[in-house]
Amino acid sequence: MVIYSKKMRLYISILIIVLFNSCVKDKPQDPKKTAVTVNSDYKVLIVNEGNFGWGSGTISLYDPTSGALVDDYYGQQNNGGSLGNVCQSITRHNSSYYIVVNNSNKIMVVNASDFVKTGTINGFNSPRYILPITYNKAYVSDLYANSIQVVDLNTNTISGSITCMNGTEGMILIYNKAFITNGNSEYCYVVNTATDVMMDSIHVGKGSSGICVDKNSKVWVLSSGNSASSQAGKLSRINPVTVQIEQSLNFNLGESPGKLCVNKTRDTLYYLNNGICQLQITSNSLPSNPLIYQGSKIYYGLGVNPKDYSIYVSDAIDYVQKSKIEIYKPDGTFITKFNAGIISNSFMFE
């Protein structure tokens, strides 16, 4: 047995105390939760897909006034619960948000006031977007199903389907007609929402996904094209009454435009094509250069804030780390940037 002197025991005691204090100081501190006024009239919800198969899809909540950010808003409001994989889109209807989770084959329903989960809609193949049709009815597009699903929002169940080629994407509602894009075909499909019957199709070119309505109630559809089959992308303006194309603007072969959106006054279109491109709806030609070049960045998501016309774009970086969100003025002047979730693909402004 080793016997230590009184002086030696004192030195050992002091050493233990020093080591203990050092360990305490080096212990990682819990991240501070940023307070955001969720009932504010000015907030931005950011949809983050997350890595495929990792179950890491999230919704970020950003306050443009203070710059505060809640990285995983759903998880914070639901005791650490997960949305699933891949978080594709979000839509507000009545008093709820509907969060479409693509690879998990479901739609999560949360309360609009506090983002607490109230239900789940199951039974999809690979859902993409939800389009409210009436107070209690909605359509859901699907990447792999050969149909559009009709959902009863009272019971949160699938109540029917409308036969359509797989690959349905973005949708809009106007004049009791649903215009539905399709990434796998060359057509935009038109459904009579009173009867849930396909009534027409419009040739818009290969790979349509982006769709919006301008101030003149004209429907714009953006098709990315397909270089492998020598099909260039197109931006088409459709008369929703006659269901005819009024104008078609062609991109160069090899370009891959996407993420079509419109500003608050609905007189200016924005889309991604080697950067952020801006187009007046009265223009007869596509812009020769982007408003904002992306350079070596990977621009992935795009949105225009109706509050101040500011432009939000996400840089996916490497599709693994958190996306960088950049904000610009309408003239392309840089405002600020911050990090959101992994693979941020879209924005909802409120």
N, C-alpha and C positions, 0 to 999 in steps of 0.2 A: 504494500500500500504506500502510495506517495503522500508525503506529509508536506504541506506548503506552510511557509512562514506567514505571520500575520501581515507583513508588508506585501508579500507576494499575493495573498488572498485579496488585498485591497486593490492591487493592480489588475487582477483578473476581474474583479467586480466592476471596476471603471471601464475596462475593455468591453465587457458584456453590455453595459449601458450604452456605450458609444455605438456598438454594432447594432443594437436594437433601434436606437434613434435613426441610424442611417437607413435601416430597412423601412421604417415608417415613412421617412421622407421620400424614398424611392417608390413607394407603393402607388400604382396608377390611381388617379382620382376619377370618380364617376363623372362623365361629361355633364356639363350643365344643360338643363333643358331650357330652351329659349321660349319665352312667353310670347305667344302670338294671339291677338284678339280674333278668334275664329268667327265671331259674329260681325266682324267688320265688313263694310260694303266694298272693301278694297283688298282683295287677296287673289293669289294665283295658285291653282292646283297643278302640279307637274306630274305627269304619268311616266313612271320609270319601269321599263319592261323587266329589267333584271336579266341575269344570264340564263339562257335556255337550259332547263333541267335543274337549275339550282334552287328554284322556289324563292327567288329573291326580288320579286316584283314589289314595288312600293309606290306610294303617292307622297310627294313632298308638298308641304304647304309653305308658301313664300309671301311675306308681307312687303310689298314694294315701298311702303312709307318708311318703315323702320329698318328694312333689310334683314329682318329676322327670318329664320328658316327652321321648320320642323322637318327633319329628314325623312322619317317614316311616320307620317301622320296617322295612318290606319293602325299601325302597331301601337302607337302611343295611346290612342283612344279606345283600343280593344285589348288591353292587358297583355300587350306583346304579341297578339295574334298575327298571323301571316295571311296575305292576300293569295299567295300561290305563285304560279309561273305560267305564262308570261303575262304581265299586266299590260293590256293592249290599249284600252280606251276608257274614258269616263264620260257619262252624260247625266245631266240633272233633269229631273222630271217630277212635277208635283213637289213633294217634300222629301224626296230621296235622291241620292246619287246611285247610279248603276255602273259598277266597275266591271268591265269585261276582262276576264282572265283566260287568255287564249289556250295555253297548253294544259291548264287545269280543267278545261271544258265547262266553265261555269261563269255566272254573273253574280257578283257580290252586291247586295243591296244595303246601303247605309243611310242613316238619318242625316239629312242635310244640315241640321242644326248643330250636331255634335260629332258626326262621323262615326257613330256607334252602329255596328252591324245589326240589321233587323231581319235579314233573310238571305237566302241563296236560291238562284235559279239554276237547276241542273239539267242534264240531258242533251247537251250540245256536243258537236263533234270537235269543232275548232272555231269558236265564236270570235268575231272581230269588232263589230260595232252594233250598238242598239239605237233604233230610231223610234221614238214615241210617235204613235199615230193618233190615238185618242187618249182620253184620260186613263183608260185601263187596258189599252192595247199597244203593243210595240212589235217592230220587226227586228230580227237579229241576223246580220250577215255572217257567213261562215266560210272559212278557207277551204275546207275539204268536203263539206256536205253538198249534195246536189239539190239544195233547197234553201230557202230563206225561212227561218223559224218565226212563227207567230206566237207571241207571248201574252198571257193573261196577267196583267200587272196587279190584279186584285188577289190572285192566288199564287203568284210567282211560279207559274208552271207554263210549259209549252202547250198551246192549245191547238196548233195546226201548223201547216207548212205550205210553201209556195214553190213549186218545182222550178229550179233554175240551175244553170251550169255551176259547178263548184268554183270557188275563188271569188265570191262576192265580198266587196269591201265597203267603202264609204257610201252613205245614203243621205238623201235630203227629201223633204216633204213639201210639196207645193200644189195647190189646186186639186187636192184629194188624189194626188198621184205621188208615188214614191219612185224616185229615180235612183237606181242602184248600179254602182260600178262593179266591174269584174276584172280581176287581175289576170285571169287565164283566157279570156276571150277578147274579141274585138268590139264588143257591144256594151252599151249601157242599157239596162233593162228598166221598163216602166210597168209599175203595178197599180191597178185600181185599188185604192185602199178601202173603198166601201165594200168591195166584193172579195178582196184578197186574191185577185186573179191577174196573171200576167197579161198585159194588154198590148205591149209593143216592145221593140228593141231598136236601138239607134247605133249605127256604126261610128264609133269614136276612135278606133285604132286599138292596138294591142296594149294590154297592161293598164287599164284605167283603175284609178283608186281615189284620187282627189276630186272633190265635188263641192260646189258652193253656189249661192244665189246672189246676184248683184242687185243694185238699187232699182233696176228696171224689171225685176222679177225674171231675169234670164238665168238659165242654168249653165254653169261652166263645168266642164269635165276635163281633167288632166290625165293623159295617158302617157306612160313612160316609154312605150315602144319596146322593140326587141331586136337588138343588134344581130343576134344569131340568125334571125330570119329576115334580116335587112328591112325591118320595119321601124321607121322613125317615130318618135313621140309626137303627140298632138295636143293642142289646147282647143277645145271645141265649145262654141256658144250655142245653146239650144233654146228654142222657143218652147216653153212647157205647154202651151196651148195647142200648137200644131204638132208638137213632138218632132220638129224638123231642125236640122243644123243650119244656123244662120251664118256662122263664120267658123273657119278652121285654120288655125295657125300651126305651121309645121316646124318642128325642131330638126336639128341636124342629126343624121344617123350617128349613133354612138353616144349621144347625150342621153341622160336618164333623169328627166325632171320628175319632181314629186313634192308632196306635202303642200298642196294648194290650199290657200286660205285667203280671206278678204278682210279689209279694214272695217271700222264701225260704220262709215257712210256708204260702204259697199260700192265704192267707185274705183277702188284700186285692188288689184290682185297681187299676191305674193306667192312665190314657190321657190324650191331649191333646185339649182342646176349649176354646179360648180361654184356655189355661193348663194346669196339671197337675191332673187330677181324681183323686180317691181314692174307692174304693168297696169296702165290705165285701161279701164274697160272700153274706152273709145278708140284705143289704138288699133291700127290695122296691121301691125307687125310686132314680132317679139323683140325685146331689148337685145342689143348686140353684146352687152356686157352686164354682169351682175351689179346690183347696187352695192353689195358687200361681198368681196371675194373670200372664199374659205381657205385658200392657200393649202397648207398641209393638214389642216383640220378636217374632221369628218363631221360635217353638218348633217344632223339626223332628224331633229324635230323643229317645228316652226310654228309661231303664233303671233298674232297682232293684238295688243291690249286695247280694247275699245275705250278704256278710260282716258288714255293719253296718246294713242296711236303708236306707242313704242313697240319695237319688234323684238321678239324673244326667239332665240335660236339655241339649240343644244349641240355641243361638240361631243360625240360619243368617244373620242380619243382612241381607245383600243378595244372598246366593247367589253372591257373587264373592270376597269376602275370607274369611279364615279364620273358622270358627265359634267362638263363645264357649261353653265348657262351664261350666255352673253345677251346683253340688252342694248339696243340701239335706238336712236331717234329715227323718225320717218325719213330723214335725209341721209341716213347712214352713219351719223356721228355716234361714236361709242359712248355708252353711259356707264355701265358697270358689268361685273361678272361674279359668279359664285358657283359652288359645286352643289349638285342635286344628287339623285340616285343613279343607279347603273342603267345606261342606255335610255336616257330621257327621250321620249318620242313625241310628246304633244303637251299642250297647255290649255287649261280652262281658266278664264278670267271672270272674276266676280267682284 
